[in-house]
Amino acid sequence: MRIRTRLSAAAAAVAALVAVLGTAPAATADGQGRLTSTFQWSSTGPLIAPQPDATHPVVSVKDPSVVRYKGRWHVFATTADTSGGWSLVQTSFDDWSKAGAAHQTPLDTTAIGKGYRAAPQAFYFAPQKTWYLVYQTGLPSYSTTKNIDDPTSWSAPKNFQDSMPQVIKDNIGNGYWVDFWTVCDEEKCYLFSSDDNGHLYRSETTVKDFPNGFGNTKIVLQDSKFSLFEASNVYKIKGTADQYLLLVEAIGSDGRRYFRSWTAHGLDGRWTPLADTEANPFARSSNVTFADGTAWSKDISHGEMVRDGIDQTMEIDPCRLQFLYQGLDPAASGAYSQLPYRLGLLTQTNSNC
């Protein structure tokens, strides 16, 4: 009876709190409860622009990946040149205020080589004490190094998969197999990808076999073509045992790009919508406040969260969400490869923490 009385008192206290706040308090037993269900952001202006030279007449810098290691930011990105050729660059700096002036190393001058390379993702694979750079060459490819501080040290490309899995061939239509994303739990590593035709795919291998053995490719999410377009990101939420956040880029009814979001229990779990509509997006120009009051970009496009660590678990802190993204002058037009993309940084302004 005494225990029941105490429980009743506790329930009454919660009810009183709900009456005041208008809703039950968010679960805070782990980090997932600290994610908001609606998001508000502030944005810097463009921080990183292309650095053309005599042999690299680049006009855009886009698709960023970012890690913080030993007091420095390391940013990897795609560039497009005046002929429509795609390649990769690497830059590093100790503070975002220095990002624009930091030297960018074209990675086609390394063993990564020339030819189509795009959409990088960088992480440290702790079991091998090795850095990986994942990117697309038409296939899911990767290079490795032991020293992320040396852009010239990346190895020649190898492939996770040497051909398109049948399930993708059956569903890709007129799309493209793009934007490969790697994330691991304690037992398995997963390779996510998109087809520009409304499908999100997942392949898997074991941590022990990584980077080999990717298979069992399946569709894990599908929607209309522009509602589930490309640029998927998957992150473990810090402070949880198995909570993950998924972001996918969509193209809105106004033709502008933005991000939708989902959460799941486990990397092989079912994705549940979080902020996934144009009216309630994860990140769209409509829920972003820009530094000088003017939206330098109306597209919040292909980017990456600032992670809490560097390793293959891709962990983020829900209390300090930041997102490095590609944007461009709203008046820009022309061929996609010639659009003047630049990189800016979002910071969440309505954290539950």
C-alpha positions as CSV (number, residue, x, y, z in Angstrom):
1,M,0.0,0.0,0.0
2,R,2.9,2.4,0.8
3,I,4.5,1.7,-2.5
4,R,1.2,2.2,-4.3
5,T,0.7,5.5,-2.6
6,R,4.1,6.7,-3.6
7,L,3.4,5.6,-7.2
8,S,0.1,7.5,-7.2
9,A,1.9,10.6,-5.9
10,A,4.4,10.3,-8.6
11,A,1.7,9.9,-11.2
12,A,0.0,13.0,-9.9
13,A,3.1,15.0,-10.1
14,V,3.6,13.9,-13.7
15,A,0.0,14.8,-14.5
16,A,0.5,18.2,-13.0
17,L,3.6,18.8,-15.1
18,V,1.7,17.7,-18.2
19,A,-1.1,20.2,-17.3
20,V,1.4,23.0,-17.1
21,L,3.5,22.1,-20.2
22,G,0.7,20.8,-22.3
23,T,2.5,17.6,-23.2
24,A,4.3,14.8,-21.5
25,P,8.0,15.3,-21.0
26,A,10.3,13.8,-23.6
27,A,12.0,10.5,-22.7
28,T,15.4,11.3,-21.3
29,A,16.6,7.8,-20.3
30,D,19.0,8.0,-23.3
31,G,20.1,10.4,-26.0
32,Q,17.2,9.7,-28.3
33,G,14.9,11.6,-26.0
34,R,17.1,14.6,-26.6
35,L,16.4,14.8,-30.3
36,T,13.7,17.3,-31.1
37,S,10.7,16.4,-33.3
38,T,11.0,19.8,-35.0
39,F,14.2,21.5,-35.9
40,Q,15.4,25.1,-36.1
41,W,18.9,26.1,-37.4
42,S,21.2,29.0,-37.8
43,S,23.5,29.1,-40.8
44,T,26.8,30.7,-41.5
45,G,27.5,32.3,-44.9
46,P,29.6,30.3,-47.4
47,L,32.7,29.0,-45.6
48,I,34.4,27.0,-48.3
49,A,34.5,27.9,-52.0
50,P,36.3,26.3,-54.9
51,Q,40.0,27.1,-55.4
52,P,40.7,26.9,-59.2
53,D,44.2,26.6,-60.5
54,A,45.8,26.2,-63.9
55,T,45.1,22.4,-64.1
56,H,41.9,22.4,-62.0
57,P,39.4,25.0,-63.3
58,V,36.8,24.1,-60.6
59,V,33.5,26.0,-60.3
60,S,31.9,24.3,-57.3
61,V,32.7,22.5,-54.1
62,K,30.1,20.2,-52.7
63,D,29.1,16.9,-51.0
64,P,31.2,17.5,-47.8
65,S,32.5,15.0,-45.3
66,V,34.0,16.3,-42.0
67,V,35.9,14.9,-39.1
68,R,37.6,16.6,-36.1
69,Y,41.0,15.1,-35.3
70,K,43.8,16.3,-33.0
71,G,42.5,19.9,-33.0
72,R,41.9,20.2,-36.7
73,W,38.9,20.0,-39.0
74,H,39.4,17.7,-42.0
75,V,37.0,18.4,-44.8
76,F,36.6,16.2,-48.0
77,A,34.5,17.4,-50.8
78,T,33.5,16.9,-54.5
79,T,34.6,19.5,-57.1
80,A,33.3,20.0,-60.6
81,D,35.3,21.8,-63.3
82,T,34.3,23.8,-66.3
83,S,34.2,20.7,-68.5
84,G,31.9,18.9,-66.2
85,G,34.5,16.6,-64.7
86,W,34.1,15.5,-61.1
87,S,36.9,15.0,-58.6
88,L,37.7,15.2,-54.9
89,V,39.6,17.6,-52.6
90,Q,40.9,17.6,-49.1
91,T,41.5,20.6,-46.8
92,S,42.1,21.1,-43.1
93,F,42.2,24.0,-40.6
94,D,41.9,24.5,-36.9
95,D,39.0,26.9,-36.8
96,W,36.0,27.5,-39.1
97,S,37.0,31.1,-39.5
98,K,40.0,29.9,-41.4
99,A,38.2,27.4,-43.6
100,G,38.0,29.7,-46.6
101,A,41.7,30.4,-46.7
102,A,42.9,26.8,-46.1
103,H,44.6,25.1,-49.0
104,Q,42.6,22.5,-50.9
105,T,44.6,19.5,-52.2
106,P,43.1,18.0,-55.4
107,L,43.1,14.2,-54.7
108,D,43.4,13.4,-58.4
109,T,47.1,14.3,-57.8
110,T,47.4,11.3,-55.5
111,A,47.0,7.5,-56.0
112,I,43.2,8.1,-56.0
113,G,43.8,9.2,-59.6
114,K,41.9,11.0,-62.2
115,G,38.4,10.2,-63.5
116,Y,35.0,10.3,-62.0
117,R,35.2,10.5,-58.2
118,A,32.5,12.1,-56.0
119,A,30.5,12.2,-52.8
120,P,33.2,11.3,-50.2
121,Q,32.8,10.0,-46.7
122,A,35.8,9.9,-44.3
123,F,36.1,7.9,-41.1
124,Y,38.6,6.0,-38.9
125,F,38.0,2.2,-38.9
126,A,39.3,1.5,-35.4
127,P,39.7,-2.3,-35.7
128,Q,42.3,-1.8,-38.4
129,K,43.6,1.6,-37.1
130,T,43.1,2.9,-40.6
131,W,41.4,5.9,-42.2
132,Y,38.9,5.2,-45.0
133,L,37.6,7.5,-47.7
134,V,34.5,6.1,-49.3
135,Y,33.3,7.7,-52.6
136,Q,31.6,6.9,-55.9
137,T,33.2,6.0,-59.2
138,G,30.1,4.5,-60.7
139,L,30.7,1.8,-58.1
140,P,31.1,2.1,-54.3
141,S,34.9,2.7,-53.9
142,Y,37.3,3.5,-51.1
143,S,40.9,4.5,-50.4
144,T,42.8,4.2,-47.2
145,T,45.6,5.9,-45.3
146,K,47.3,5.7,-41.9
147,N,47.8,9.4,-41.8
148,I,44.9,11.7,-42.4
149,D,47.1,14.8,-42.1
150,D,48.9,13.8,-45.4
151,P,46.4,14.2,-48.3
152,T,49.0,12.6,-50.6
153,S,49.0,9.3,-48.7
154,W,45.6,7.9,-49.9
155,S,45.8,4.6,-51.6
156,A,44.5,3.7,-55.1
157,P,40.7,3.0,-55.3
158,K,39.3,-0.4,-54.5
159,N,35.6,-1.4,-54.7
160,F,33.3,-2.6,-52.0
161,Q,31.2,-4.2,-54.7
162,D,32.3,-4.8,-58.3
163,S,28.9,-4.7,-59.9
164,M,25.4,-3.4,-59.2
165,P,23.3,-5.8,-57.1
166,Q,20.3,-7.3,-58.9
167,V,17.8,-5.7,-56.6
168,I,19.1,-2.3,-57.6
169,K,19.1,-3.2,-61.3
170,D,15.4,-4.1,-60.9
171,N,14.4,-0.8,-59.3
172,I,16.8,1.9,-60.4
173,G,14.8,2.8,-63.6
174,N,16.4,5.9,-65.2
175,G,18.2,6.8,-62.0
176,Y,21.8,6.5,-60.9
177,W,23.5,4.4,-58.2
178,V,25.0,7.1,-55.9
179,D,26.0,8.4,-52.5
180,F,27.5,5.5,-50.6
181,W,27.5,5.7,-46.8
182,T,29.2,3.3,-44.4
183,V,28.3,2.8,-40.7
184,C,29.1,-0.1,-38.3
185,D,27.8,-1.5,-35.1
186,E,29.7,-4.0,-32.9
187,E,29.1,-6.9,-35.3
188,K,28.3,-5.6,-38.8
189,C,29.1,-2.8,-41.2
190,Y,26.4,-1.5,-43.5
191,L,26.6,0.2,-46.9
192,F,23.7,2.5,-47.7
193,S,23.1,3.9,-51.1
194,S,20.4,5.6,-53.3
195,D,19.2,5.4,-56.8
196,D,17.7,8.8,-57.6
197,N,14.5,6.9,-58.1
198,G,12.9,6.8,-54.6
199,H,14.8,3.8,-53.1
200,L,17.3,3.6,-50.2
201,Y,19.4,0.4,-50.2
202,R,21.4,-1.4,-47.6
203,S,24.2,-4.0,-48.0
204,E,26.1,-5.6,-45.2
205,T,29.2,-7.4,-44.1
206,T,30.8,-8.3,-40.8
207,V,33.2,-6.0,-38.9
208,K,35.7,-8.8,-39.1
209,D,35.5,-9.0,-42.9
210,F,35.3,-5.3,-43.7
211,P,35.9,-3.9,-46.3
212,N,35.2,-7.2,-48.0
213,G,32.1,-9.3,-48.3
214,F,29.3,-6.7,-48.8
215,G,26.1,-8.4,-49.9
216,N,22.5,-9.2,-48.9
217,T,21.5,-5.9,-50.5
218,K,17.9,-4.9,-49.9
219,I,15.5,-2.0,-50.1
220,V,15.0,-0.5,-46.6
221,L,13.0,2.6,-47.5
222,Q,11.1,3.8,-50.6
223,D,9.0,6.7,-51.7
224,S,8.4,8.8,-54.8
225,K,11.5,9.8,-56.8
226,F,12.0,13.3,-55.4
227,S,10.8,12.5,-51.9
228,L,13.6,10.0,-51.3
229,F,16.2,11.3,-53.7
230,E,19.9,10.8,-52.6
231,A,22.6,11.8,-50.1
232,S,21.7,9.5,-47.2
233,N,23.5,9.9,-43.8
234,V,23.1,7.4,-40.9
235,Y,24.3,8.2,-37.4
236,K,24.4,6.5,-34.0
237,I,22.8,8.8,-31.3
238,K,25.2,9.3,-28.4
239,G,24.0,8.0,-25.1
240,T,21.9,5.2,-26.6
241,A,22.5,1.5,-27.0
242,D,21.0,1.2,-30.5
243,Q,19.3,4.4,-31.6
244,Y,20.1,5.7,-35.1
245,L,19.2,8.8,-37.1
246,L,18.7,8.7,-40.9
247,L,18.8,11.7,-43.2
248,V,17.9,11.6,-46.9
249,E,17.9,14.5,-49.3
250,A,14.6,15.3,-51.1
251,I,13.6,17.8,-53.7
252,G,10.6,19.9,-52.6
253,S,7.5,21.1,-54.5
254,D,9.4,24.4,-55.2
255,G,12.3,22.5,-56.8
256,R,14.6,23.3,-53.8
257,R,16.6,20.6,-51.9
258,Y,16.1,19.8,-48.3
259,F,16.5,16.9,-45.8
260,R,14.0,14.5,-44.3
261,S,14.8,12.4,-41.2
262,W,13.9,9.1,-39.5
263,T,15.0,7.1,-36.5
264,A,15.4,3.4,-35.9
265,H,16.3,0.8,-33.2
266,G,19.4,-0.7,-34.7
267,L,20.9,-0.4,-38.2
268,D,18.7,-3.2,-39.4
269,G,15.6,-1.8,-37.8
270,R,12.5,-0.2,-39.2
271,W,12.9,3.5,-40.0
272,T,10.2,5.7,-38.3
273,P,9.5,9.2,-39.5
274,L,10.9,12.0,-37.3
275,A,10.9,15.3,-39.2
276,D,10.2,14.2,-42.7
277,T,7.9,16.6,-44.5
278,E,8.2,19.9,-46.3
279,A,6.1,21.5,-43.5
280,N,8.2,19.9,-40.8
281,P,11.6,19.1,-42.4
282,F,14.9,18.2,-40.8
283,A,16.7,21.0,-42.6
284,R,15.2,23.3,-45.2
285,S,15.7,27.0,-45.9
286,S,12.3,27.5,-44.2
287,N,13.6,26.4,-40.8
288,V,17.0,28.1,-41.1
289,T,18.0,31.6,-40.0
290,F,20.9,33.0,-42.0
291,A,23.7,35.1,-40.5
292,D,23.1,38.4,-42.3
293,G,19.3,37.9,-42.5
294,T,19.5,37.0,-46.2
295,A,19.3,33.4,-47.4
296,W,22.4,33.0,-49.5
297,S,21.0,29.5,-50.4
298,K,17.5,28.3,-50.6
299,D,18.8,24.7,-51.0
300,I,20.0,22.8,-48.0
301,S,21.7,20.0,-50.0
302,H,24.1,17.1,-49.7
303,G,26.1,17.4,-46.4
304,E,27.2,15.7,-43.3
305,M,26.6,16.0,-39.5
306,V,29.6,17.1,-37.4
307,R,30.3,13.9,-35.5
308,D,31.1,13.4,-31.8
309,G,34.0,11.0,-32.7
310,I,35.9,9.8,-35.7
311,D,35.2,6.1,-36.0
312,Q,33.0,3.8,-38.0
313,T,30.1,4.1,-35.6
314,M,29.4,7.6,-36.9
315,E,28.2,8.8,-33.5
316,I,26.6,12.3,-33.1
317,D,25.8,14.2,-29.9
318,P,22.0,15.1,-29.9
319,C,22.8,18.1,-27.7
320,R,25.2,19.7,-30.2
321,L,23.9,19.2,-33.7
322,Q,25.7,20.8,-36.6
323,F,25.5,20.1,-40.3
324,L,28.0,21.0,-43.0
325,Y,26.0,21.4,-46.2
326,Q,26.2,22.5,-49.8
327,G,24.2,25.6,-50.9
328,L,24.2,28.0,-53.8
329,D,23.0,31.4,-55.0
330,P,19.2,31.1,-55.4
331,A,19.5,32.8,-58.8
332,A,22.0,30.3,-60.2
333,S,21.0,28.2,-63.2
334,G,22.4,26.0,-65.8
335,A,23.9,22.5,-66.1
336,Y,24.1,20.7,-62.7
337,S,27.9,20.4,-62.8
338,Q,28.3,24.1,-63.4
339,L,26.1,25.3,-60.4
340,P,28.3,27.3,-58.0
341,Y,27.9,25.2,-54.9
342,R,29.6,26.4,-51.7
343,L,29.8,24.9,-48.2
344,G,28.0,26.4,-45.1
345,L,27.5,25.2,-41.6
346,L,24.2,24.8,-39.7
347,T,23.9,24.8,-35.9
348,Q,20.7,23.7,-34.2
349,T,19.1,26.5,-32.2
350,N,16.2,24.6,-30.5
351,S,18.0,21.7,-28.8
352,N,16.2,19.8,-26.1
353,C,19.3,20.0,-24.0
